[in-house]
Amino acid sequence: MTIIFDHHLDQNDEIGEKNQGIDKEEETELVLDAGFEAPHTNSFGHTFRDYDVESERRRGVEEFYRANHIGQTVDFVRKMREEYGKLNRTEMSIWECCELLNEFIDESDPDLDEPQIEHLLQTAEAIRKDYPDEDWLHLTGLIHDLGKVLLHSSFGELPQWAVVGDTYPVGCAFDESIVHHKYFKENQDYDNPSYNTKYGIYTEGCGLDNVLMSWGHDDYMYLVAMENQTTLPSAGLFIIRYHSFYALHKSEAYKHLMNDEDRDNIKWLKVFNKYDLYSKSKVRVNVDEVKPYYLSLINKYFPAKLKW
């Protein structure tokens, strides 16, 4: 099997010094750019994350966010976390889950119209090229979207608005930086005085672990990893849960809810995000060649079979 992948690297570029371990105290600022050079356009020829440009997918993406912003309420999120937190759907390995995702395309993404397994390996291989010593980050790149199995019939076949798209806190005011913010006016929590203030049900510096995020693949995969006792470092778990939280890591909203651990981990999320967003391009990679490496990482950080 061959997939599409683009390193977008200039071999003559000097790659900055890498952090050699997240547990080691950093003496210099984390290198965010390494050797990766972001492309200017996505596979449709448009700039990345442009939700206004006229394209064949724009209308569908906007309708997706309308449904998402209406449906993601505190009650809905609590219900989903309780139901799917039981992890009683099935047992399978990480790689089996990767293969299961090959059936799906993310309707919320204006930059990508290819099966998900291609994006997973694009992201992981791009990170591996620039950060060869951070194997936990390679694996995080591979698994970060596995929660999208919620789209599968054996997982309840949830609608896309409850699985993919940008994530954001519920239980407090919806920040205006969130894409298609206007549709929150139809959300039942929008006018609820308990939920529509800056802090809502939270307190300053409470930590993102204590914040209810809109339900989707990010939070689900985070629950799966935690309950199956992964040995990924906290930065890896942070990336999994918040990689779609663009209001935070792009617009710097909701920083008042972060604690010290969040502030440490977001450095790695910003490293990851560039590869997650900009590796959606087209050069070839042989899955059979890279599969043994990723299987070794799965065995290092996860049990052979996971509860889902």
C-alpha positions, 0 to 999 in steps of 0.5 A, spaced: 500 500 500 502 506 498 499 513 501 500 520 499 505 524 503 510 530 503 516 532 507 516 539 504 523 539 507 529 543 504 535 538 505 540 544 506 536 547 511 539 547 518 535 543 523 535 547 530 537 543 536 531 538 539 529 537 546 532 531 548 526 529 553 520 532 555 522 530 563 529 534 562 528 541 564 529 545 558 535 550 558 533 553 551 527 555 548 523 549 544 525 549 537 518 550 533 520 550 526 525 545 525 526 543 518 519 543 516 517 548 511 509 549 511 506 549 504 502 555 502 496 551 499 492 545 501 490 540 496 484 544 493 489 550 491 486 554 497 490 557 503 489 552 509 483 553 514 480 558 510 472 557 511 470 563 507 473 561 500 469 559 495 470 552 494 466 545 492 466 544 500 465 550 503 457 550 503 458 543 507 463 545 512 459 551 514 453 547 515 457 542 519 459 547 524 452 550 524 450 543 527 456 542 531 455 549 534 447 548 536 448 541 538 455 541 543 452 543 550 454 541 557 448 536 557 450 533 551 458 533 552 456 530 559 452 524 556 457 522 551 463 522 556 459 517 561 456 513 555 463 512 551 467 512 557 465 505 559 469 503 553 465 497 552 464 497 545 470 492 542 477 490 543 482 492 538 489 494 537 492 501 535 494 498 528 487 495 527 484 502 529 488 505 524 486 501 518 478 501 520 479 509 519 481 508 512 473 508 510 472 515 512 473 522 510 473 528 515 467 533 512 469 538 517 476 539 514 476 544 508 484 542 506 483 534 506 479 529 502 483 523 503 482 517 507 484 518 514 490 513 515 493 517 509 493 523 514 495 519 520 502 517 516 503 524 513 503 527 520 507 522 523 512 521 518 513 529 517 514 529 525 519 523 525 523 527 520 524 533 524 524 530 531 528 523 530 529 522 538 522 524 540 519 517 538 513 518 543 511 524 538 511 520 532 506 515 535 502 521 537 502 523 530 499 516 528 494 516 533 491 523 534 485 522 530 483 515 532 477 517 536 474 518 529 472 511 529 466 514 533 463 515 526 463 507 525 457 503 525 460 499 531 461 505 535 454 508 534 455 511 528 455 518 531 454 524 526 460 528 524 458 534 528 459 530 534 466 527 532 470 532 528 471 539 527 474 544 532 473 543 539 472 548 545 470 549 552 463 548 554 460 551 560 463 558 559 462 563 554 464 561 546 470 565 544 469 569 538 475 566 535 471 560 534 470 558 526 463 560 524 461 563 531 454 566 529 451 559 530 452 559 537 446 563 538 442 557 537 445 553 542 441 552 548 447 554 553 448 561 549 443 565 554 444 560 560 447 565 565 451 559 568 454 558 562 455 564 558 460 568 562 468 568 561 469 563 567 462 560 567 462 553 571 470 554 572 475 558 575 481 561 573 487 557 572 483 551 574 487 547 569 484 544 562 483 537 565 478 540 569 474 543 563 469 540 559 471 540 551 466 539 546 465 532 544 469 528 539 474 524 537 479 528 541 476 527 547 474 520 546 481 518 544 484 521 550 479 517 554 481 511 551 489 512 552 488 514 559 483 508 561 488 503 557 494 506 561 498 508 556 505 510 558 505 516 553 508 522 557 503 528 559 505 532 553 502 526 548 496 526 552 495 533 551 496 533 544 491 528 543 485 531 547 487 539 545 489 538 537 483 541 535 482 546 540 484 552 535 481 557 539 487 556 544 493 554 540 492 559 534 488 565 537 490 564 544 483 564 547 481 561 554 488 561 557 485 564 563 483 556 564 490 554 564 495 551 569 502 551 569 502 543 566 498 546 561 503 552 559 508 547 559 505 542 554 502 547 549 509 548 547 509 541 544 502 542 541 504 548 537 510 543 535 505 538 533 500 542 530 504 545 524 505 538 522 498 536 523 495 541 519 500 542 513 502 535 512 496 534 508 499 534 501 502 529 496 508 525 495 509 517 496 510 513 502 510 506 502 506 503 508 509 497 508 516 500 510 514 504 515 509 499 519 514 495 523 517 502 526 510 504 528 508 497 531 514 497 535 512 504 538 505 501 539 508 495 543 512 500 547 507 505 549 500 501 549 497 494 551 497 489 545 489 490 545 485 496 548 478 497 550 474 502 546 
